[in-house]
Amino acid sequence: MKDPSLRVLMVEDSENDALLLIRVLRKGGYHSVYERVETAAAMKKALQERQWDIILCDHSLPNFNALSAIALLKESNIDIPLIVVTGTVGEEAAVKCMRLGARDYIMKSKMARLCPVIARELKEAQARRKHRQAEFQKKAALEELRKSEEKHLAIIENIEEGYYESDLKGNLTFFNSAMCQLLGYSREELFGINSRRFTDKENAKKLFKTFLEVYKTGNPAKAFDWQIIRKDGATRHIEASVSQLKDSSGKPIGFRGIVRDTTERKLWEEKLQQTLEILKKEVNTAIHALATALEFRDPYTAGHQSRSADLARTIATEMTLPKNKIDGIRMAGSIHDIGKLSIPAEILSKPTKLTDIEFSLIKEHAQNGYQMLKDVESPWPLAEMVYQHHERMNGTGYPRNLQGDEILLEARIMAVADVMEAMASHRPYRPSLGLQTAYEEIEKNKGILYDSAVVDSCLRLFRQKGYEFQYRNIHKM
């Protein structure tokens, strides 16, 4: 193992004494690199130009001394152990040097102490460096945390939504300006206030239940609605979120979340719903008029439409589709053959097999129905449903040869209902083929012509839940 290298700055006016110190260090196991200085200027220059591990300083020099060297080292703000090495020094002078910053003093008559003292001071200097580095890193981390918190607070303060933090009892402990504006209180008034203060009993119970669930499960609650009562007595609808607030050990200490005023949106939604209801009534009236017109012209088609519509609605319900979609399917089903109004009545009621030309005219009813309905304002895509109800999953349907997901789900449901009713019921040109034949048709072509999920729901209705077509006239299967 090589001798440890030691960078030594010697404040010494005697070269011989310097060499003596080097020999002592060599004997103690140190390989020394040194520079000898005799004046303050030379010492200052050496400190600026190089790094040193230790300073060995004579007490008294012709133009310099240990006290001045200690003062110069302090002024430089460099942590280098300075050891006074001298031939003769009084106890008072030695104590003064130690008090001002010397790490130790060695009498030249007792040089055996030199290497152990140096080893001790080097170890302590290293410990001080590590401590300073740790302190620096700690300060840097704290500064970074402070900047991050300032940025975080600035973001929270400038968002439009209200932000809040509360203790486990629901008392507000922190909030932004938007929260104050929403509730109508000043910061001083709002601090420490309990959430029960700005809501009624019913909403307070709802709020308590939500917060309790978050506390028990640890899962945040997102976008739950409740009502607040502002300081001025006004009621506002809000949408809020809440999650646990935890300490450094992960223990829940409160709650925090975002609050958004949804009053205007609620009012808009109510108005929109009213408009939709009016529109639905108007569309329903118009469609009822169309269906009645077709019924007078072709009773067979009218009965087929109403039964197909009921089956389509029931299939959609069985598939748990949304109510609005179910209403649209029922509405479209009741006029899905409306395009037949443009087909001569003698073809519609012809008791014999249709010619190719006559059948091609019949096939135009889907497109004709689309043309009739495309400009009708409706909450549902009625025109497209009518247009697509003869399309098939494998693209062999008409009029556009759509396939798979290109076909609306509503139209896929109507297609199955249409086929089931047509095959199971009496037609002008043939008697009923029977339900069993209809079952076989959709089962055989499930996933090919007809949507698999729709077929499964339809068969379940008939076979397991007792669904039956309702007939209003003598043309019963």
Buried (B, 14 or more C-beta within 10 A) or exposed (E): EEEEEBBBBBBBBBEEBBEBBBEBBBEBEBEBEBBBBBBBEBBBEBBEEEEBBBBBBBBBBEEBBBBBBBBBBEEEEEEBBBBBBBEEBEEEBBEBBBEBBBBBBBBBEEBEBBBEBBBEBBEEBEEEEEEEEEEEEEEEEEEEEEEEEEEEEEEBEEEEBBBBBBBEEBBBBBBBBBBBEBBBBEEEEBBEBEBBBBBBEEBBEBBEEBBEEBBEEEEEBEEBEBBBBBBEEEEBBBBBBBBBBEEEEEEBEBBBBBBBBBBEEBEEEEEEEEEEEEEBEEBBEBBEEBBEBBBEBBBBBBBBBBBBBBBBBBBBBBBEBEEEBBBBBBBBBBBBBBBBBBBEEEBBBBEEEBEEEBEEBBBBBBBBBBBBBEEEEBBBBBBBBBBBBBBBBBBEBBBBEBBEEEBBBBBBBBBBBBBBBBBBBBBBEEEBBEBEEBBEBBEEBBEEBBBEBBBBBBBEBBEEEEBEBEBEEEBEB
